[in-house]
Amino acid sequence: MMKRKLSRIFLATSAVMMLASCNDSDETSVEALVNCEIDQANPECASGFEERTAVIANDYMAVTNNPLATDAAYDVLKNGGNAIDAAIAAQMVLTLVEPQSSGIGGGGFMLYYDADTKNIVHFDGRETAPSAATGDMFYVDGVAPSGYNGFFQKVLGGKSTGVPGTLKMLKKAHDEYGTKVWSDLFTPAISLAEEGFEVSERLEASIEGDVVFCKDSDNASDFYVDPDANSYFCLTDESGEYTIPLPAGYLLKNQPLADTFKDVANDVELFYTGTYATNIVTKLSQNPIPGILTTDDIANYEAIKNEPVCSVYRGYTVCGTPPPSSGGITVAQILGILENHDMSQWLPTDIDLNGGQPTANGIHWFSEAARLAYADRGLYIADTDFVALPGGSWESMIDPAYLTERFRLIDAQSSMGTAEAGKPAGAENWSPDQSPNLPSTTHMSIVDKEGNVVSMTSSIETGFGSHQMVDGYLLNNQLTDFSTEYQSADGTLIANRVEGGKRPRSSMAPTIVLDADGQFFMATGSPGGSTIITYVAKTLVGVLDWGLDAQQATSLVNFGSTNGSTFIEEERLTDEATIVSELEAMNHTVDVTSRVSGIATIVSDNDVFVGGADPRREGVAKGE
């Protein structure tokens, strides 16, 4: 397999929307109520920044957000499995060891590069709303919920869960491309569930930082607490009251999940029919805010195989997810706008293992492009089975001529602050989206011996999803990704409103990059709520414009904008005051805060694969 060399690689050194919509009537912020700074910017706890060195492999590699999941993927690859096989094994393990982030109770998006055909396909495993869902489904007495309490009443209520899609997505991909026996790919997760795994420090922090679990005198939640989830994640005292989260190092077993895996390994349809479907519906119906999901909704779910969103940047073909994810289009828009500007002149200074120090000008141009892209995202992108994109295709939104027009709105000396949506060809009149976006998510990038590649992002939305556990796994709350309201005050409909059978808009952005010859060059993606898109675009710019290796681009300071303030990852700049001052002189409102990504990157560099795992989480890269 041919591999291309980077022009400049350094192996030698190797709560904006949510707080706006959920805090307007409640002064208590999410951050104030938890112990690990979970908010719109940081849906999950970090592991603490731990400097990492790029991992080099000749034949195959896996990068995931958890070392046990990476081990599972690596073992499959080592034993002759392909990238699809490895992704399945890794996701099952993640369901067990990283339950706050993803699992079989949620959904996701997968890109797959077939080395034989040089073709990329996309698999959509996004959850769907119940057939009976309506735009005002979450309203109380005719009013859309607001404030912190309103948001979490939606999350923890029985109406927040969509039909899980992860299993059917993986099975669909395996049926077409997998090489190992489906049932064998569950063995690592079953063994860990039965024999136990040690709770990580990140999982402990996530449980402790949650607003619902482990009630004691200092953490008495007013929200509904599912007893199954609460007893699983918390230890009890002699009185039987829940008191403390599972400590790091605790050997945690999950026999109900092992039993579920055994059945699903035998026949995935068992999850969507019979007892498993009934158990989901029963759990949701018993909630104080009863769910409306039915067994028919679950039985009728289908994963989708379709074409990715692809565009050209600096001579590379960059492919991402189509709607209902906004990731592929919005990343393509950011890059398409920046295509008109020489980003290489803003190379970070003092380049080291962590990618160096971004310049104020580099942050400015990137953030302005992101503002313009996010403005379009909020107005136009939704499930295209229900709402057409401008002109009936994403081609209108990523058209180079249109993006050049958008580029001309950027002032080299001054930030535009908040961008207005543009008018791509065929645009209809919609009202801006009003959806809080606080997803808990994971990402993996995998390449096998034959050069096949998987870039997959999966999620259960908020940390620990709906906090409702059934048959050993957590259910998602993805339906809170729909707009809080379904229309504006003047009656103009919102594209991403709730509708029966519809898939909520996502920010997940798994990405695969090909070189000019159609050969695999790069795979990346990240968790991170609505800021996923900026994390991915930053990593792409780091590699394609600045010549950073996979680890450097992954570790590079997170920065950008989701069309609000300009954010910069805290405690990462050696001269923070100067950079902030320079940006403020360009009229940026700067927010220096924690930014917990989970980027997983693989770059093909000549004769080797170079892997980078995000130093902000506990994942690792591993290969041979």
TORTIVO-594323 format. One record per residue (C-alpha): x, y, z. Coordinates in steps of 0.2 Angstrom, whole numbers, padded with zeros to 4 digits, always signed. Last residue first. Example, Ala and Ser with C-alpha at 12.3 -4.5 7.8 and 13.67 -1.06 7.14 Angstrom:
<vexmars>
+0068-0005+0036/+0062-0022+0039/
</vexmars>
This chain:
<vexmars>
+0012-0016+0075/-0001-0005+0083/-0007+0004+0099/-0014+0021+0102/-0021+0026+0119/-0036+0033+0127/-0037+0040+0145/-0043+0058+0141/-0034+0075+0139/-0019+0068+0131/-0029+0064+0115/-0022+0048+0107/-0010+0051+0091/-0005+0037+0079/+0008+0037+0065/+0006+0024+0052/+0022+0019+0043/+0030+0018+0026/+0027+0036+0019/+0017+0044+0033/-0001+0038+0035/-0009+0048+0049/-0020+0041+0063/-0030+0052+0075/-0040+0050+0090/-0047+0066+0098/-0055+0065+0115/-0059+0083+0118/-0060+0091+0135/-0059+0110+0133/-0055+0119+0150/-0058+0138+0149/-0050+0154+0142/-0065+0163+0134/-0060+0177+0123/-0072+0190+0116/-0063+0195+0100/-0062+0213+0095/-0045+0212+0086/-0037+0220+0101/-0045+0206+0111/-0036+0194+0101/-0019+0202+0104/-0023+0203+0122/-0028+0185+0124/-0012+0180+0115/-0001+0191+0126/-0009+0185+0142/-0008+0167+0138/+0011+0167+0136/+0015+0149+0139/-0002+0144+0132/-0009+0127+0138/-0017+0131+0155/-0034+0134+0148/-0040+0129+0131/-0045+0144+0120/-0062+0149+0116/-0068+0163+0105/-0085+0169+0110/-0101+0165+0101/-0102+0157+0084/-0096+0140+0089/-0078+0147+0090/-0060+0141+0090/-0046+0134+0100/-0040+0117+0107/-0021+0118+0110/-0012+0105+0100/-0012+0087+0107/-0021+0080+0092/-0010+0089+0080/+0005+0084+0089/+0000+0066+0090/-0004+0064+0072/+0011+0073+0066/+0011+0092+0063/+0014+0098+0045/+0005+0115+0048/-0007+0116+0034/-0013+0098+0032/-0008+0091+0049/-0013+0105+0061/-0027+0111+0049/-0035+0094+0051/-0033+0093+0070/-0041+0111+0071/-0055+0105+0060/-0058+0090+0071/-0058+0100+0087/-0069+0113+0079/-0082+0101+0074/-0082+0092+0091/-0087+0109+0099/-0105+0105+0098/-0103+0091+0111/-0085+0086+0113/-0080+0069+0107/-0067+0067+0093/-0063+0062+0075/-0048+0058+0065/-0042+0047+0050/-0028+0052+0038/-0019+0048+0022/-0029+0034+0014/-0025+0033-0005/-0036+0041-0018/-0021+0047-0028/-0022+0065-0023/-0022+0060-0004/-0037+0054+0005/-0044+0060+0022/-0056+0051+0033/-0067+0060+0046/-0078+0056+0060/-0088+0072+0064/-0102+0070+0077/-0111+0087+0079/-0128+0078+0078/-0146+0083+0072/-0159+0072+0079/-0166+0058+0068/-0184+0059+0064/-0197+0044+0066/-0210+0056+0073/-0205+0074+0072/-0195+0085+0084/-0188+0101+0077/-0171+0102+0068/-0177+0113+0054/-0186+0126+0065/-0203+0132+0059/-0207+0150+0057/-0222+0154+0068/-0217+0172+0072/-0212+0167+0090/-0200+0154+0082/-0205+0136+0079/-0201+0119+0086/-0194+0124+0103/-0180+0115+0113/-0172+0110+0096/-0168+0091+0094/-0153+0085+0103/-0164+0082+0118/-0169+0066+0108/-0152+0059+0111/-0156+0054+0129/-0147+0037+0127/-0151+0021+0137/-0138+0014+0149/-0132-0004+0149/-0134-0019+0160/-0151-0026+0155/-0159-0009+0157/-0151+0007+0165/-0158+0024+0165/-0146+0039+0167/-0154+0046+0151/-0136+0047+0144/-0122+0043+0157/-0114+0060+0152/-0127+0068+0140/-0128+0061+0122/-0127+0042+0122/-0113+0043+0109/-0103+0035+0095/-0090+0042+0083/-0082+0030+0070/-0067+0032+0058/-0063+0015+0051/-0050+0011+0038/-0045-0003+0027/-0026-0003+0023/-0025-0022+0021/-0016-0024+0038/-0030-0014+0047/-0033+0004+0051/-0043+0011+0066/-0049+0027+0072/-0060+0028+0087/-0071+0041+0095/-0082+0043+0111/-0097+0053+0116/-0106+0062+0130/-0117+0075+0122/-0121+0092+0129/-0130+0101+0115/-0144+0113+0120/-0155+0115+0104/-0162+0131+0099/-0161+0131+0080/-0162+0147+0070/-0179+0149+0061/-0180+0143+0043/-0183+0151+0027/-0177+0141+0012/-0160+0141+0004/-0159+0135-0014/-0142+0142-0018/-0133+0146-0001/-0139+0161+0008/-0128+0164+0023/-0131+0163+0041/-0126+0178+0052/-0110+0178+0061/-0108+0183+0079/-0092+0193+0084/-0086+0199+0067/-0068+0198+0073/-0057+0212+0068/-0040+0214+0059/-0040+0202+0045/-0059+0205+0042/-0069+0190+0037/-0084+0193+0026/-0074+0189+0010/-0073+0171+0016/-0092+0169+0015/-0091+0173-0003/-0077+0161-0006/-0088+0148+0003/-0102+0151-0010/-0089+0149-0025/-0082+0134-0017/-0099+0125-0015/-0100+0117+0002/-0118+0123+0006/-0124+0120-0011/-0116+0103-0012/-0125+0098+0003/-0140+0094-0007/-0158+0098-0010/-0154+0116-0016/-0153+0121+0002/-0154+0105+0013/-0171+0097+0013/-0180+0094+0030/-0188+0077+0034/-0177+0063+0026/-0164+0077+0027/-0162+0075+0046/-0157+0093+0050/-0145+0106+0044/-0151+0123+0038/-0151+0137+0052/-0139+0131+0065/-0126+0124+0053/-0126+0140+0043/-0121+0150+0058/-0109+0137+0063/-0099+0139+0046/-0098+0157+0048/-0092+0157+0065/-0079+0143+0061/-0071+0153+0048/-0069+0167+0060/-0062+0155+0073/-0049+0149+0061/-0043+0166+0055/-0042+0173+0073/-0034+0158+0081/-0020+0158+0067/-0018+0176+0069/-0016+0175+0088/-0003+0162+0086/-0005+0143+0091/+0009+0137+0103/+0017+0121+0100/+0011+0104+0094/+0011+0095+0110/+0027+0085+0107/+0036+0102+0103/+0033+0116+0091/+0039+0133+0099/+0028+0143+0087/+0012+0138+0079/+0012+0140+0060/+0002+0156+0055/+0009+0157+0037/+0003+0140+0033/-0015+0146+0035/-0014+0154+0017/-0032+0160+0015/-0045+0155+0002/-0045+0137+0007/-0049+0143+0025/-0068+0145+0019/-0068+0128+0012/-0060+0121+0027/-0073+0128+0039/-0087+0123+0026/-0081+0106+0025/-0080+0104+0044/-0098+0111+0044/-0104+0099+0031/-0096+0083+0039/-0101+0087+0056/-0119+0092+0055/-0125+0074+0058/-0142+0071+0052/-0135+0074+0039/-0119+0068+0030/-0103+0063+0040/-0086+0066+0034/-0074+0065+0019/-0058+0076+0016/-0051+0074-0001/-0033+0081-0001/-0026+0094-0013/-0025+0108+0000/-0043+0105+0004/-0056+0095-0007/-0073+0091-0002/-0082+0075+0003/-0099+0072+0012/-0101+0054+0014/-0112+0043+0004/-0125+0031+0011/-0128+0016+0022/-0143+0017+0034/-0147+0008+0050/-0165+0003+0051/-0177+0004+0066/-0194-0005+0064/-0193-0016+0079/-0189-0002+0090/-0203+0009+0085/-0214-0006+0086/-0209-0009+0104/-0215+0008+0108/-0207+0024+0113/-0219+0036+0122/-0209+0039+0138/-0217+0042+0155/-0211+0057+0165/-0211+0049+0182/-0202+0035+0173/-0211+0018+0172/-0214+0020+0154/-0196+0022+0150/-0191+0006+0159/-0206-0004+0151/-0201+0002+0133/-0183-0003+0135/-0188-0020+0143/-0200-0024+0129/-0187-0021+0116/-0175-0033+0126/-0189-0046+0129/-0195-0048+0111/-0188-0038+0097/-0174-0025+0093/-0161-0033+0104/-0165-0051+0098/-0162-0044+0080/-0143-0045+0084/-0143-0064+0085/-0130-0075+0093/-0119-0060+0098/-0134-0051+0104/-0139-0065+0116/-0121-0066+0123/-0120-0048+0124/-0136-0046+0134/-0129-0060+0146/-0113-0050+0148/-0123-0034+0151/-0133-0043+0165/-0117-0050+0172/-0109-0033+0175/-0093-0034+0185/-0083-0019+0193/-0066-0022+0202/-0063-0006+0211/-0047+0002+0206/-0054+0020+0205/-0068+0021+0218/-0086+0018+0214/-0096+0033+0219/-0100+0036+0237/-0116+0036+0248/-0131+0027+0242/-0141+0022+0257/-0142+0004+0263/-0140+0008+0281/-0123-0002+0281/-0116+0010+0268/-0119+0008+0249/-0108+0009+0234/-0113+0019+0219/-0112+0016+0200/-0123+0000+0199/-0135+0004+0213/-0139+0021+0205/-0141+0014+0187/-0154+0001+0193/-0162+0013+0205/-0166+0025+0192/-0165+0042+0200/-0178+0056+0196/-0171+0073+0199/-0171+0083+0216/-0153+0077+0218/-0145+0076+0235/-0126+0078+0233/-0118+0085+0249/-0129+0075+0261/-0127+0060+0251/-0134+0054+0234/-0123+0043+0223/-0129+0047+0206/-0139+0062+0200/-0129+0078+0196/-0114+0068+0190/-0096+0074+0196/-0093+0058+0207/-0099+0047+0193/-0087+0056+0180/-0073+0057+0192/-0074+0038+0196/-0075+0035+0177/-0060+0046+0174/-0050+0037+0188/-0053+0021+0180/-0064+0007+0187/-0054-0009+0187/-0062-0023+0176/-0073-0038+0180/-0072-0056+0177/-0090-0057+0169/-0090-0040+0161/-0072-0041+0155/-0075-0059+0148/-0091-0053+0139/-0082-0038+0132/-0067-0048+0125/-0079-0061+0118/-0091-0050+0108/-0081-0051+0092/-0083-0069+0092/-0101-0068+0089/-0099-0058+0072/-0087-0071+0065/-0072-0062+0058/-0071-0054+0040/-0083-0039+0041/-0087-0029+0025/-0105-0031+0020/-0113-0040+0035/-0101-0031+0047/-0106-0014+0041/-0125-0018+0044/-0121-0027+0060/-0112-0011+0066/-0126+0000+0062/-0139-0012+0069/-0129-0012+0086/-0127+0007+0087/-0144+0012+0083/-0154+0014+0099/-0172+0020+0097/-0173+0037+0104/-0173+0041+0123/-0178+0058+0130/-0196+0054+0133/-0194+0044+0149/-0187+0059+0158/-0169+0061+0164/-0164+0072+0150/-0180+0082+0149/-0180+0085+0167/-0162+0089+0165/-0165+0104+0153/-0180+0111+0163/-0170+0110+0179/-0155+0120+0172/-0166+0133+0164/-0180+0131+0151/-0194+0119+0146/-0205+0124+0132/-0222+0130+0137/-0239+0122+0133/-0242+0116+0151/-0225+0107+0150/-0217+0106+0133/-0206+0091+0129/-0216+0083+0115/-0220+0101+0108/-0213+0096+0090/-0222+0079+0090/-0217+0061+0094/-0229+0047+0090/-0217+0038+0079/-0204+0038+0092/-0189+0048+0088/-0174+0039+0079/-0156+0036+0085/-0142+0038+0074/-0133+0023+0067/-0128+0030+0050/-0115+0021+0040/-0105+0030+0028/-0095+0024+0013/-0077+0028+0007/-0070+0021-0009/-0052+0017-0013/-0059+0001-0021/-0047-0011-0013/-0043-0001+0002/-0061+0001+0007/-0062+0016+0018/-0076+0015+0031/-0085+0030+0039/-0095+0027+0055/-0109+0037+0064/-0116+0034+0081/-0130+0028+0092/-0135+0024+0110/-0140+0010+0121/-0127-0001+0113/-0114+0010+0121/-0107+0028+0123/-0099+0040+0134/-0104+0038+0152/-0103+0019+0150/-0084+0019+0147/-0079+0002+0153/-0094-0008+0148/-0101+0000+0132/-0083+0004+0128/-0079-0015+0127/-0093-0018+0115/-0087-0003+0105/-0069-0010+0104/-0075-0027+0098/-0086-0019+0084/-0072-0007+0079/-0060-0022+0077/-0071-0031+0066/-0074-0016+0055/-0055-0013+0054/-0051-0030+0048/-0048-0046+0058/-0032-0056+0056/-0027-0060+0074/-0017-0045+0076/-0031-0034+0071/-0043-0042+0083/-0030-0040+0097/-0028-0022+0093/-0047-0018+0094/-0048-0027+0111/-0032-0018+0117/-0039-0001+0111/-0055-0004+0120/-0046-0008+0136/-0035+0007+0134/-0050+0019+0133/-0053+0033+0121/-0048+0023+0105/-0033+0022+0093/-0030+0006+0083/-0016+0002+0072/-0010-0009+0058/+0005-0014+0048/+0020-0003+0051/+0016+0005+0067/+0022+0022+0075/+0015+0029+0091/+0016+0048+0093/+0022+0053+0111/+0010+0058+0124/+0009+0072+0137/-0004+0069+0151/-0017+0082+0153/-0029+0077+0166/-0042+0062+0164/-0055+0074+0158/-0073+0073+0164/-0087+0074+0151/-0099+0086+0142/-0085+0100+0143/-0089+0116+0134/-0108+0115+0137/-0104+0110+0156/-0096+0097+0166/-0082+0105+0177/-0077+0090+0187/-0086+0092+0203/-0104+0095+0198/-0117+0108+0203/-0108+0124+0199/-0103+0119+0182/-0121+0115+0177/-0125+0133+0181/-0137+0139+0195/-0144+0156+0190/-0160+0149+0183/-0172+0158+0171/-0160+0160+0156/-0149+0146+0161/-0155+0132+0149/-0155+0141+0132/-0140+0152+0134/-0131+0139+0145/-0134+0126+0132/-0129+0136+0117/-0113+0142+0125/-0110+0130+0140/+0038+0065+0094/+0052+0077+0093/+0060+0068+0079/+0043+0063+0072/+0041+0082+0068/+0033+0081+0051/+0034+0094+0037/+0029+0090+0019/+0020+0075+0026/+0024+0058+0017/+0012+0048+0007/+0008+0030+0009/+0007+0017-0005/+0000+0000+0000/
</vexmars>
